[in-house]
């Protein structure tokens, strides 16, 4: 699995050294955005691992480094998930999902 870290500009930087990656991952602030609306928590984070699992990149797709999830507060159940290639896409995706929750689509 491909590992990466973020630089100060929120750019994804591949990190093949597992020890360097683990040290960074352990203390990094990987939160893009988080908020609560009603009984739902919307969380967007940098995953540190390519969640396209290489299949998308083999066929010309994007590596997926960021994820937004919607959780029902008080439950382990997630209600929605989406993934993105860049920090900027993650911010836009987070806002789109927030609007979906506010509109009661989710």
Secondary structure, DSSP 4 states (H G I P E B T S, - for coil): --BEEE-TT--EEE---HHHHHHHHHH---EEEEEEETTEEEEEEE-SB-TTTTHHHHTT-----EEEEEEETTSS-EEEEEEESSHHHHHHHHHHHHHHHHTT--
